[in-house]
Amino acid sequence: MWRWWQRLAATRLLEVDARGELVWETALLTVARQVGKTWWLRDVCDWRLEHGDRFGAEQLVLSTGKDLAVVREMQRPARMRAK
Protein backbone atom coordinates (compact mmCIF):
# COMPACT_ATOMS: atom_id res chain seq x y z
CA MET A 1 0.00 0.00 0.00
CA TRP A 2 1.32 3.40 -0.97
CA ARG A 3 2.03 6.22 1.45
CA TRP A 4 0.13 9.50 1.08
CA TRP A 5 2.96 11.20 -0.79
CA GLN A 6 3.24 8.29 -3.24
CA ARG A 7 -0.47 8.52 -4.09
CA LEU A 8 -0.21 12.29 -4.53
CA ALA A 9 2.93 12.06 -6.70
CA ALA A 10 1.38 9.41 -8.95
CA THR A 11 -1.85 11.38 -9.28
CA ARG A 12 0.02 14.51 -10.34
CA LEU A 13 2.49 12.65 -12.58
CA LEU A 14 -0.34 10.97 -14.50
CA GLU A 15 -2.56 14.06 -14.65
CA VAL A 16 -4.09 14.69 -18.09
CA ASP A 17 -5.62 17.78 -19.65
CA ALA A 18 -9.00 18.14 -21.39
CA ARG A 19 -7.56 16.52 -24.54
CA GLY A 20 -6.35 13.52 -22.57
CA GLU A 21 -2.67 14.46 -22.88
CA LEU A 22 -0.27 14.31 -19.99
CA VAL A 23 0.12 17.66 -18.26
CA TRP A 24 3.66 16.96 -17.06
CA GLU A 25 6.31 15.85 -19.54
CA THR A 26 9.05 15.74 -16.91
CA ALA A 27 9.04 15.01 -13.21
CA LEU A 28 11.77 15.29 -10.61
CA LEU A 29 11.16 13.38 -7.40
CA THR A 30 13.39 14.22 -4.46
CA VAL A 31 12.62 12.64 -1.12
CA ALA A 32 14.60 11.25 1.78
CA ARG A 33 16.19 7.81 1.80
CA GLN A 34 14.18 4.74 2.68
CA VAL A 35 10.72 6.19 2.09
CA GLY A 36 9.60 4.02 -0.83
CA LYS A 37 10.98 5.74 -3.95
CA THR A 38 12.11 2.52 -5.58
CA TRP A 39 8.83 0.67 -5.13
CA TRP A 40 6.78 3.70 -6.16
CA LEU A 41 8.87 4.05 -9.31
CA ARG A 42 8.50 0.33 -10.03
CA ASP A 43 4.72 0.58 -9.77
CA VAL A 44 4.54 3.70 -11.96
CA CYS A 45 6.83 2.17 -14.60
CA ASP A 46 4.80 -1.04 -14.54
CA TRP A 47 1.56 0.91 -14.97
CA ARG A 48 3.04 2.81 -17.90
CA LEU A 49 4.15 -0.42 -19.60
CA GLU A 50 0.71 -1.95 -19.20
CA HIS A 51 -1.19 1.12 -20.50
CA GLY A 52 0.62 1.98 -23.73
CA ASP A 53 -2.73 2.18 -25.54
CA ARG A 54 -3.49 5.35 -23.53
CA PHE A 55 -0.45 6.97 -25.09
CA GLY A 56 -0.92 5.72 -28.63
CA ALA A 57 2.03 3.33 -28.76
CA GLU A 58 3.86 0.56 -27.01
CA GLN A 59 5.90 2.03 -24.17
CA LEU A 60 9.62 1.77 -23.54
CA VAL A 61 10.54 2.31 -19.90
CA LEU A 62 14.14 2.65 -18.78
CA SER A 63 15.03 2.42 -15.12
CA THR A 64 18.54 2.73 -13.75
CA GLY A 65 20.19 3.04 -10.37
CA LYS A 66 23.55 3.05 -8.65
CA ASP A 67 22.98 -0.21 -6.77
CA LEU A 68 22.64 -3.21 -9.08
CA ALA A 69 21.03 -5.39 -6.41
CA VAL A 70 18.26 -2.84 -5.78
CA VAL A 71 17.66 -2.36 -9.51
CA ARG A 72 17.41 -6.11 -10.06
CA GLU A 73 14.92 -6.45 -7.20
CA MET A 74 12.86 -3.56 -8.52
CA GLN A 75 12.79 -4.97 -12.05
CA ARG A 76 12.11 -8.57 -11.00
CA PRO A 77 8.29 -8.56 -11.59
CA ALA A 78 8.67 -7.04 -15.07
CA ARG A 79 11.44 -9.49 -15.95
CA MET A 80 9.29 -12.43 -14.82
CA ARG A 81 6.40 -11.26 -17.01
CA ALA A 82 8.74 -10.77 -19.97
CA LYS A 83 9.86 -14.39 -19.79
C-alpha positions as protocol buffer text, in pm:
chain_id: "A"
residue {
  index: 1
  type: MET
  ca { x: 0 y: 0 z: 0 }
}
residue {
  index: 2
  type: TRP
  ca { x: 132 y: 340 z: -97 }
}
residue {
  index: 3
  type: ARG
  ca { x: 203 y: 622 z: 145 }
}
residue {
  index: 4
  type: TRP
  ca { x: 13 y: 950 z: 108 }
}
residue {
  index: 5
  type: TRP
  ca { x: 296 y: 1120 z: -79 }
}
residue {
  index: 6
  type: GLN
  ca { x: 324 y: 829 z: -324 }
}
residue {
  index: 7
  type: ARG
  ca { x: -47 y: 852 z: -409 }
}
residue {
  index: 8
  type: LEU
  ca { x: -21 y: 1229 z: -453 }
}
residue {
  index: 9
  type: ALA
  ca { x: 293 y: 1206 z: -670 }
}
residue {
  index: 10
  type: ALA
  ca { x: 138 y: 941 z: -895 }
}
residue {
  index: 11
  type: THR
  ca { x: -185 y: 1138 z: -928 }
}
residue {
  index: 12
  type: ARG
  ca { x: 2 y: 1451 z: -1034 }
}
residue {
  index: 13
  type: LEU
  ca { x: 249 y: 1265 z: -1258 }
}
residue {
  index: 14
  type: LEU
  ca { x: -34 y: 1097 z: -1450 }
}
residue {
  index: 15
  type: GLU
  ca { x: -256 y: 1406 z: -1465 }
}
residue {
  index: 16
  type: VAL
  ca { x: -409 y: 1469 z: -1809 }
}
residue {
  index: 17
  type: ASP
  ca { x: -562 y: 1778 z: -1965 }
}
residue {
  index: 18
  type: ALA
  ca { x: -900 y: 1814 z: -2139 }
}
residue {
  index: 19
  type: ARG
  ca { x: -756 y: 1652 z: -2454 }
}
residue {
  index: 20
  type: GLY
  ca { x: -635 y: 1352 z: -2257 }
}
residue {
  index: 21
  type: GLU
  ca { x: -267 y: 1446 z: -2288 }
}
residue {
  index: 22
  type: LEU
  ca { x: -27 y: 1431 z: -1999 }
}
residue {
  index: 23
  type: VAL
  ca { x: 12 y: 1766 z: -1826 }
}
residue {
  index: 24
  type: TRP
  ca { x: 366 y: 1696 z: -1706 }
}
residue {
  index: 25
  type: GLU
  ca { x: 631 y: 1585 z: -1954 }
}
residue {
  index: 26
  type: THR
  ca { x: 905 y: 1574 z: -1691 }
}
residue {
  index: 27
  type: ALA
  ca { x: 904 y: 1501 z: -1321 }
}
residue {
  index: 28
  type: LEU
  ca { x: 1177 y: 1529 z: -1061 }
}
residue {
  index: 29
  type: LEU
  ca { x: 1116 y: 1338 z: -740 }
}
residue {
  index: 30
  type: THR
  ca { x: 1339 y: 1422 z: -446 }
}
residue {
  index: 31
  type: VAL
  ca { x: 1262 y: 1264 z: -112 }
}
residue {
  index: 32
  type: ALA
  ca { x: 1460 y: 1125 z: 178 }
}
residue {
  index: 33
  type: ARG
  ca { x: 1619 y: 781 z: 180 }
}
residue {
  index: 34
  type: GLN
  ca { x: 1418 y: 474 z: 268 }
}
residue {
  index: 35
  type: VAL
  ca { x: 1072 y: 619 z: 209 }
}
residue {
  index: 36
  type: GLY
  ca { x: 960 y: 402 z: -83 }
}
residue {
  index: 37
  type: LYS
  ca { x: 1098 y: 574 z: -395 }
}
residue {
  index: 38
  type: THR
  ca { x: 1211 y: 252 z: -558 }
}
residue {
  index: 39
  type: TRP
  ca { x: 883 y: 67 z: -513 }
}
residue {
  index: 40
  type: TRP
  ca { x: 678 y: 370 z: -616 }
}
residue {
  index: 41
  type: LEU
  ca { x: 887 y: 405 z: -931 }
}
residue {
  index: 42
  type: ARG
  ca { x: 850 y: 33 z: -1003 }
}
residue {
  index: 43
  type: ASP
  ca { x: 472 y: 58 z: -977 }
}
residue {
  index: 44
  type: VAL
  ca { x: 454 y: 370 z: -1196 }
}
residue {
  index: 45
  type: CYS
  ca { x: 683 y: 217 z: -1460 }
}
residue {
  index: 46
  type: ASP
  ca { x: 480 y: -104 z: -1454 }
}
residue {
  index: 47
  type: TRP
  ca { x: 156 y: 91 z: -1497 }
}
residue {
  index: 48
  type: ARG
  ca { x: 304 y: 281 z: -1790 }
}
residue {
  index: 49
  type: LEU
  ca { x: 415 y: -42 z: -1960 }
}
residue {
  index: 50
  type: GLU
  ca { x: 71 y: -195 z: -1920 }
}
residue {
  index: 51
  type: HIS
  ca { x: -119 y: 112 z: -2050 }
}
residue {
  index: 52
  type: GLY
  ca { x: 62 y: 198 z: -2373 }
}
residue {
  index: 53
  type: ASP
  ca { x: -273 y: 218 z: -2554 }
}
residue {
  index: 54
  type: ARG
  ca { x: -349 y: 535 z: -2353 }
}
residue {
  index: 55
  type: PHE
  ca { x: -45 y: 697 z: -2509 }
}
residue {
  index: 56
  type: GLY
  ca { x: -92 y: 572 z: -2863 }
}
residue {
  index: 57
  type: ALA
  ca { x: 203 y: 333 z: -2876 }
}
residue {
  index: 58
  type: GLU
  ca { x: 386 y: 56 z: -2701 }
}
residue {
  index: 59
  type: GLN
  ca { x: 590 y: 203 z: -2417 }
}
residue {
  index: 60
  type: LEU
  ca { x: 962 y: 177 z: -2354 }
}
residue {
  index: 61
  type: VAL
  ca { x: 1054 y: 231 z: -1990 }
}
residue {
  index: 62
  type: LEU
  ca { x: 1414 y: 265 z: -1878 }
}
residue {
  index: 63
  type: SER
  ca { x: 1503 y: 242 z: -1512 }
}
residue {
  index: 64
  type: THR
  ca { x: 1854 y: 273 z: -1375 }
}
residue {
  index: 65
  type: GLY
  ca { x: 2019 y: 304 z: -1037 }
}
residue {
  index: 66
  type: LYS
  ca { x: 2355 y: 305 z: -865 }
}
residue {
  index: 67
  type: ASP
  ca { x: 2298 y: -21 z: -677 }
}
residue {
  index: 68
  type: LEU
  ca { x: 2264 y: -321 z: -908 }
}
residue {
  index: 69
  type: ALA
  ca { x: 2103 y: -539 z: -641 }
}
residue {
  index: 70
  type: VAL
  ca { x: 1826 y: -284 z: -578 }
}
residue {
  index: 71
  type: VAL
  ca { x: 1766 y: -236 z: -951 }
}
residue {
  index: 72
  type: ARG
  ca { x: 1741 y: -611 z: -1006 }
}
residue {
  index: 73
  type: GLU
  ca { x: 1492 y: -645 z: -720 }
}
residue {
  index: 74
  type: MET
  ca { x: 1286 y: -356 z: -852 }
}
residue {
  index: 75
  type: GLN
  ca { x: 1279 y: -497 z: -1205 }
}
residue {
  index: 76
  type: ARG
  ca { x: 1211 y: -857 z: -1100 }
}
residue {
  index: 77
  type: PRO
  ca { x: 829 y: -856 z: -1159 }
}
residue {
  index: 78
  type: ALA
  ca { x: 867 y: -704 z: -1507 }
}
residue {
  index: 79
  type: ARG
  ca { x: 1144 y: -949 z: -1595 }
}
residue {
  index: 80
  type: MET
  ca { x: 929 y: -1243 z: -1482 }
}
residue {
  index: 81
  type: ARG
  ca { x: 640 y: -1126 z: -1701 }
}
residue {
  index: 82
  type: ALA
  ca { x: 874 y: -1077 z: -1997 }
}
residue {
  index: 83
  type: LYS
  ca { x: 986 y: -1439 z: -1979 }
}
